[in-house]
Amino acid sequence: MAVFTDTQWKKIHKQLDANEKHYGLPEAREKSLVFSSFNIRKFGAYKVRNKVKRTSGAWRLLIRYAERCDLLAIQEVGDDITSVKHLVNELGDDYAFTASDISGGSPGRGGNIERLVYVYNKRRLEPTGLGSDLAYERSDILRTLYENQELFAKDFKQRDAQLLKLQADTLAWEEELAVWKQTKLNAKGKKKKPKKPSAPSFSISEFLQFIRTPHLVSFQTISEKGVKPYRFIAVNAHLLYGGDTKIWKGERLREFKALMDWLIARAHKMERMFEPNFILFGDLNLDFEKTNIKREEISTYIKSLNSNNLNNAAKINMPFLDVHPDMEDVFRTNARRNQTFDQIAIIASDREYPPPHQNDNAGKEADRFDYGMFDFTQLFFDVAPESTLQKTKRYRYSVFEYDVSDHMPIWIRVQRPVVDQHKFIWR
């Protein structure tokens, strides 16, 4: 697999040195905090077969970004967390991490196993005791199965048909493979090795449980004596991915709505919550390609949740559904820049957190509310278009999508608490 050379990485970092703000690299400031979400592709083992998996240039870029963040929620961390440990070690003694156990599979059967991780600056943020997964209980699942048994019966029937077809396709593949093995040494007209058929994804018509369980950890800001801290529960989520059919995309949207419904229902019980606010970080896999219709539908859904709340209930702000005042379009967070998979949502009972209508004022004051994305894709294309990246479209992304990631990190900035900050109310 091709990667950037050391010479190219030197050019990349030199370009970033001169243009940090242009590419959206957040500045670390004493008077404000940066909270970020980053799906780092296959961020598992630091070494594979005793060889460091990522290039030194990629590691420098990841560390350079992480050191700007007071809280970094990472998705797609493997069962092997040596890359996380290396990152935190490179960040220094001021940083620590907390991780979930595996999700998205099981120890016995495997699957797309992942962990969800928080890396945080210990000088500015501290855990307050809550660590939990977010899951629907057994009675909810049984109720859904019972009330929608006809739909599930249809899903299971369709699955039976898929598996029967897979069985027939596998038999045909085995016969084709046997023929290929007999003729593969013939240089002239040699046929390509037949590809083994794989089972299609199993999609269901109603939400039952998350494909990967979101992970919750409570935090509070570390402030001077007499300054009331921000207190919140961080929610790290990597929702359903895959499939191009309407059914699959519908299931993905149902996971998102189930997550938001759970958080809102919990926020309505503010007096019972461990902390009075949620901040959701994650790769939510919301599908906005080619059109803003779906984005507008989701934005309308969020506004409906807000309008149904009482005046003293939690309000939802998902700034990455809106166009930043300095942009012409919403941030496209995947490396190919045609989707807004990644999101940060503020679900706040305390009124010092910015509400949705303040998104139009983002970035207008240095240490107040802002949000953005580190656009390393544009950085790479600006530095190395003449050689490595001007080949096929697939090749140009493969140079960095495993070495760095196929998602770009997003971030929000909030003012660090000051004396009487709790008296401040966003208008």
Phi and psi in degrees as a GROMACS rama.xvg file:
@    title "Ramachandran Plot"
@    xaxis  label "Phi"
@    yaxis  label "Psi"
@TYPE xy
-70.9463  143.914  ALA-2
-137.934  169.186  VAL-3
-63.2947  143.24  PHE-4
-78.1169  166.623  THR-5
-58.9517  -38.1874  ASP-6
-63.8808  -42.7563  THR-7
-65.1033  -39.5542  GLN-8
-63.7271  -37.1594  TRP-9
-61.0565  -41.4937  LYS-10
-65.6349  -40.2355  LYS-11
-61.5543  -48.862  ILE-12
-68.8911  -33.0098  HIS-13
-65.3443  -41.8938  LYS-14
-63.0621  -40.5534  GLN-15
-67.5618  -37.746  LEU-16
-53.4508  -40.4656  ASP-17
-88.1136  -12.0707  ALA-18
-141.455  40.6364  ASN-19
-55.9353  -48.8653  GLU-20
-64.6922  -38.3878  LYS-21
-59.0874  -37.3126  HIS-22
-93.9379  3.00793  TYR-23
83.1189  17.8952  GLY-24
-73.2174  118.017  LEU-25
-68.9148  143.831  PRO-26
-86.6734  135.731  GLU-27
-80.1865  123.062  ALA-28
-128.867  144.883  ARG-29
-66.3293  -34.1982  GLU-30
-93.5473  3.61592  LYS-31
-144.816  164.849  SER-32
-118.231  144.414  LEU-33
-116.27  121.028  VAL-34
-112.853  135.048  PHE-35
-137.337  155.696  SER-36
-125.841  135.149  SER-37
-149.909  115.616  PHE-38
-86.0692  103.398  ASN-39
-96.6733  110.88  ILE-40
-56.8991  124.924  ARG-41
48.3022  53.5811  LYS-42
-87.1871  72.9773  PHE-43
-116.732  -102.661  GLY-44
-69.297  134.712  ALA-45
-71.7073  -37.459  TYR-46
-123.237  146.925  LYS-47
-127.485  121.695  VAL-48
54.0152  44.8289  ARG-49
64.9012  15.3057  ASN-50
-117.169  131.757  LYS-51
-58.7939  128.608  VAL-52
-70.5632  -40.02  LYS-53
-103.773  153.54  ARG-54
-70.4811  161.048  THR-55
-64.7727  -33.1902  SER-56
-65.9077  -39.1232  GLY-57
-66.7207  -42.5234  ALA-58
-62.9517  -39.6577  TRP-59
-61.9444  -38.7118  ARG-60
-66.9137  -44.6899  LEU-61
-62.7426  -42.8688  LEU-62
-67.078  -40.6551  ILE-63
-60.4014  -37.4412  ARG-64
-73.6324  -48.227  TYR-65
-60.9108  -33.0071  ALA-66
-71.9058  -11.1722  GLU-67
-85.2079  -9.55325  ARG-68
-104.249  139.063  CYS-69
-86.3572  -28.1072  ASP-70
-143.077  124.391  LEU-71
-123.83  113.282  LEU-72
-92.969  121.14  ALA-73
-111.867  132.535  ILE-74
-108.44  163.229  GLN-75
67.0391  36.8859  GLU-76
-84.4684  135.846  VAL-77
-78.6349  175.512  GLY-78
-62.1054  -36.1359  ASP-79
-81.3837  116.319  ASP-80
-104.89  24.7504  ILE-81
-66.8593  -26.1993  THR-82
-67.9478  -39.7902  SER-83
-62.4741  -45.4068  VAL-84
-61.7968  -39.486  LYS-85
-65.0163  -43.5491  HIS-86
-58.1624  -49.6996  LEU-87
-65.637  -38.6863  VAL-88
-62.0846  -39.9606  ASN-89
-70.797  -29.5232  GLU-90
-71.1677  -27.8063  LEU-91
106.593  -178.148  GLY-92
-65.9564  -18.318  ASP-93
-76.4137  -7.93926  ASP-94
-114.741  151.113  TYR-95
-145.522  173.041  ALA-96
-141.712  158.973  PHE-97
-135.836  143.727  THR-98
-134.652  151.138  ALA-99
-81.4856  169.067  SER-100
-80.593  -177.126  ASP-101
-68.0907  148.921  ILE-102
-143.669  164.325  SER-103
85.0232  6.10007  GLY-104
-176.389  -168.261  GLY-105
-138.497  154.148  SER-106
-57.8144  -33.0272  PRO-107
-80.9405  -40.5878  GLY-108
-102.697  -9.52009  ARG-109
77.8993  -144.532  GLY-110
114.906  -170.292  GLY-111
-82.3544  72.9844  ASN-112
-74.2186  131.947  ILE-113
-141.254  159.659  GLU-114
-115.386  158.773  ARG-115
-116.698  130.256  LEU-116
-128.585  144.328  VAL-117
-116.999  128.892  TYR-118
-110.379  130.414  VAL-119
-140.29  154.859  TYR-120
-85.664  112.931  ASN-121
-68.3312  -18.9008  LYS-122
-77.0175  -19.8875  ARG-123
-123.927  -9.23955  ARG-124
-150.949  145.841  LEU-125
-144.487  143.707  GLU-126
-66.8739  149.957  PRO-127
-115.819  7.78896  THR-128
124.012  -23.1447  GLY-129
-90.0267  127.695  LEU-130
-141.071  120.387  GLY-131
-158.411  158.342  SER-132
-92.7611  157.446  ASP-133
-107.901  109.715  LEU-134
-141.348  151.57  ALA-135
-85.358  139.677  TYR-136
-77.6122  166.844  GLU-137
-57.901  -41.3298  ARG-138
-64.2922  -35.6481  SER-139
-64.2623  -41.7586  ASP-140
-65.5489  -45.0387  ILE-141
-63.3776  -39.1118  LEU-142
-63.0237  -43.4553  ARG-143
-63.4884  -42.7704  THR-144
-60.7163  -44.0747  LEU-145
-67.5944  -46.1018  TYR-146
-72.4569  -17.1121  GLU-147
-125.267  35.3593  ASN-148
-64.4372  -30.7243  GLN-149
-68.5297  -40.3303  GLU-150
-64.103  -43.457  LEU-151
-67.9007  -35.3002  PHE-152
-60.9721  -39.2693  ALA-153
-65.3602  -41.7034  LYS-154
-61.3114  -43.5992  ASP-155
-67.9834  -35.3348  PHE-156
-65.2288  -42.1203  LYS-157
-64.3311  -36.512  GLN-158
-65.5925  -41.0211  ARG-159
-56.818  -43.9222  ASP-160
-64.1987  -39.0783  ALA-161
-61.8875  -43.853  GLN-162
-70.7927  -34.6347  LEU-163
-63.832  -42.7045  LEU-164
-64.412  -40.088  LYS-165
-60.9749  -40.9621  LEU-166
-60.9796  -44.6186  GLN-167
-66.9004  -41.9075  ALA-168
-64.0286  -36.0318  ASP-169
-67.9796  -40.5541  THR-170
-62.3262  -43.0212  LEU-171
-64.4773  -38.1872  ALA-172
-64.8355  -41.1338  TRP-173
-61.9384  -39.7033  GLU-174
-67.2308  -42.8924  GLU-175
-65.3131  -37.2823  GLU-176
-66.1156  -39.9297  LEU-177
-61.8283  -41.3935  ALA-178
-65.3974  -42.5487  VAL-179
-61.4172  -40.8052  TRP-180
-63.2501  -32.6726  LYS-181
-74.4582  -26.7167  GLN-182
-112.417  -0.435788  THR-183
-67.6296  -20.117  LYS-184
-81.2308  -9.31604  LEU-185
-76.7163  108.646  ASN-186
-65.6148  -36.5738  ALA-187
-80.8666  126.416  LYS-188
66.7553  23.0844  GLY-189
-61.585  131.028  LYS-190
-82.9412  151.395  LYS-191
-70.6739  143.285  LYS-192
-59.0758  127.749  LYS-193
-64.9166  142.254  PRO-194
-89.5673  132.387  LYS-195
-68.0303  131.484  LYS-196
-68.6526  146.495  PRO-197
-117.42  154.311  SER-198
-68.5802  133.793  ALA-199
-67.6308  155.288  PRO-200
-64.7391  146.247  SER-201
-95.561  109.42  PHE-202
-106.857  145.159  SER-203
-121.466  159.297  ILE-204
-87.9792  -12.274  SER-205
-136.478  151.737  GLU-206
-71.5579  132.114  PHE-207
-115.877  -51.9887  LEU-208
-159.532  160.455  GLN-209
-71.2867  142.647  PHE-210
-64.0884  -35.9033  ILE-211
-132.334  125.74  ARG-212
-71.3022  121.552  THR-213
-59.2706  151.792  PRO-214
-120.335  132.566  HIS-215
-114.109  135.644  LEU-216
-140.711  135.461  VAL-217
-91.979  142.685  SER-218
-137.259  161.593  PHE-219
-142.704  152.093  GLN-220
-74.1295  150.158  THR-221
-96.5223  118.82  ILE-222
-127.474  170.84  SER-223
-66.0935  157.793  GLU-224
-56.2846  133.927  LYS-225
88.9808  -3.66839  GLY-226
-101.844  122.524  VAL-227
-70.3437  126.627  LYS-228
-79.4873  161.183  PRO-229
-73.5617  135.155  TYR-230
-124.831  129.763  ARG-231
-157.202  161.455  PHE-232
-106.131  117.487  ILE-233
-80.6959  135.083  ALA-234
-120.135  118.49  VAL-235
-108.776  122.28  ASN-236
-136.034  142.312  ALA-237
-130.646  99.1898  HIS-238
-83.2465  178.712  LEU-239
-55.3159  134.923  LEU-240
-127.771  152.446  TYR-241
114.857  157.347  GLY-242
80.2705  144.068  GLY-243
-112.783  -1.36513  ASP-244
-78.3211  159.122  THR-245
-61.8186  -36.0318  LYS-246
-62.2073  -46.1177  ILE-247
-66.4137  -43.2543  TRP-248
-65.5473  -33.5038  LYS-249
-64.3801  -39.8887  GLY-250
-65.6122  -37.5459  GLU-251
-61.9738  -44.8926  ARG-252
-66.1411  -35.1732  LEU-253
-65.9341  -36.1295  ARG-254
-62.037  -43.1797  GLU-255
-61.4483  -46.1306  PHE-256
-66.1229  -36.4931  LYS-257
-64.3992  -39.0275  ALA-258
-63.9781  -47.9476  LEU-259
-65.9928  -39.9954  MET-260
-62.1902  -41.0174  ASP-261
-62.9587  -46.5518  TRP-262
-65.9141  -41.0969  LEU-263
-67.1267  -44.1675  ILE-264
-60.162  -39.0962  ALA-265
-69.6976  -39.1321  ARG-266
-66.7554  -24.5717  ALA-267
-68.467  -18.1691  HIS-268
-101.599  50.0319  LYS-269
-53.5993  -38.6568  MET-270
-67.9094  -16.751  GLU-271
-101.444  -10.5068  ARG-272
-71.1223  149.101  MET-273
-63.8552  -41.1121  PHE-274
-133.956  155.101  GLU-275
-85.9812  5.44873  PRO-276
-142.959  153.044  ASN-277
-115.177  144.357  PHE-278
-126.745  116.254  ILE-279
-93.7372  128.289  LEU-280
-120.704  140.789  PHE-281
166.273  166.14  GLY-282
-90.4857  98.4439  ASP-283
-92.3528  -3.23578  LEU-284
53.9614  35.0654  ASN-285
-74.0724  134.271  LEU-286
-97.9776  104.944  ASP-287
-118.226  17.2165  PHE-288
-62.3735  133.221  GLU-289
70.3409  -14.5397  LYS-290
-148.035  151.799  THR-291
-98.0464  4.47628  ASN-292
-60.233  -49.217  ILE-293
-63.6066  -39.7114  LYS-294
-60.7369  -42.6209  ARG-295
-66.8633  -36.2791  GLU-296
-62.6544  -44.2745  GLU-297
-68.2825  -40.3423  ILE-298
-61.1791  -41.1867  SER-299
-63.6413  -39.7995  THR-300
-62.4613  -43.8461  TYR-301
-63.1289  -42.8428  ILE-302
-62.9073  -35.2416  LYS-303
-66.3696  -37.0441  SER-304
-64.2301  -41.203  LEU-305
-65.0294  -41.829  ASN-306
-69.9799  -24.1619  SER-307
-83.2705  -8.76338  ASN-308
-81.8217  153.082  ASN-309
-71.7873  163.42  LEU-310
-58.9372  -31.2556  ASN-311
-98.7101  10.7502  ASN-312
-89.8969  170.668  ALA-313
-66.173  143.702  ALA-314
-112.149  148.036  LYS-315
-105.171  130.474  ILE-316
-126.918  117.004  ASN-317
-115.614  84.5108  MET-318
-60.3242  -28.4269  PRO-319
-77.2906  0.332253  PHE-320
-83.4057  -15.752  LEU-321
-103.708  161.114  ASP-322
-84.9712  123.339  VAL-323
-61.9392  144.546  HIS-324
-54.5424  -26.0637  PRO-325
-93.9809  4.12097  ASP-326
-118.311  165.959  MET-327
-103.785  -11.4104  GLU-328
-148.221  167.157  ASP-329
-65.7779  156.832  VAL-330
-65.2401  130.668  PHE-331
-99.8915  111.427  ARG-332
-95.1175  -9.9349  THR-333
-85.4922  160.827  ASN-334
-60.8663  -30.0249  ALA-335
-81.6041  -5.76107  ARG-336
56.104  45.2896  ARG-337
-128.045  5.591  ASN-338
-139.099  159.964  GLN-339
-120.607  64.9217  THR-340
-65.3156  -37.1102  PHE-341
-95.4018  140.481  ASP-342
-142.573  153.797  GLN-343
-128.585  131.326  ILE-344
-126.102  134.395  ALA-345
-103.094  119.071  ILE-346
-118.573  94.6515  ILE-347
-120.044  135.704  ALA-348
-90.452  -36.8995  SER-349
-73.1887  134.876  ASP-350
-85.1254  1.85974  ARG-351
-81.9231  -7.27042  GLU-352
-81.999  141.485  TYR-353
-68.3608  130.774  PRO-354
-82.7743  170.019  PRO-355
-56.5325  -38.364  PRO-356
-70.3574  -8.7893  HIS-357
-85.5021  -4.35726  GLN-358
-62.3502  -28.617  ASN-359
-67.2265  -18.107  ASP-360
-103.581  9.39793  ASN-361
-58.4275  134.082  ALA-362
80.2383  1.46454  GLY-363
-79.643  -21.3083  LYS-364
-123.845  136.538  GLU-365
-54.2392  -43.9677  ALA-366
-113.932  17.7154  ASP-367
-97.5363  -160.712  ARG-368
-67.1617  135.952  PHE-369
-155.237  164.252  ASP-370
-150.879  154.849  TYR-371
-171.301  -174.225  GLY-372
-140.019  137.143  MET-373
-83.7475  104.782  PHE-374
-88.5825  75.6086  ASP-375
-72.9064  -21.8167  PHE-376
-60.5278  -47.7704  THR-377
-63.399  -38.0236  GLN-378
-57.3901  -47.8327  LEU-379
-64.368  -43.6094  PHE-380
-67.0875  -30.8457  PHE-381
-70.8239  -30.0888  ASP-382
-92.269  -40.8096  VAL-383
-124.319  43.0865  ALA-384
-78.1709  -23.5861  PRO-385
-76.6689  -13.9737  GLU-386
-132.236  -81.6558  SER-387
-61.574  -36.4422  THR-388
-100.332  1.09321  LEU-389
-98.445  18.6191  GLN-390
-90.1908  -147.29  LYS-391
-64.821  154.931  THR-392
-58.7412  -40.8715  LYS-393
-64.8696  -40.457  ARG-394
-66.7194  -41.2543  TYR-395
-63.1525  -31.934  ARG-396
-81.7611  -32.2136  TYR-397
-65.7172  -19.6126  SER-398
-61.9377  -30.3584  VAL-399
-129.051  -10.3553  PHE-400
-72.3046  -20.0401  GLU-401
-98.8057  -30.0012  TYR-402
-73.7994  -38.7294  ASP-403
-108.507  -81.1906  VAL-404
-173.613  166.379  SER-405
-100.008  5.53989  ASP-406
-122.723  148.513  HIS-407
-102.636  146.002  MET-408
-75.1541  144.399  PRO-409
-116.605  157.831  ILE-410
-150.662  155.874  TRP-411
-124.903  152.769  ILE-412
-119.164  133.833  ARG-413
-129.747  151.323  VAL-414
-65.346  138.042  GLN-415
-69.5766  136.75  ARG-416
-56.2476  139.688  PRO-417
-127.528  175.517  VAL-418
-55.742  132.136  VAL-419
66.1667  15.9324  ASP-420
-58.1382  -34.6158  GLN-421
-66.7634  -16.5282  HIS-422
-83.6838  -13.6888  LYS-423
-74.0143  135.044  PHE-424
-128.741  124.848  ILE-425
-63.54  135.883  TRP-426
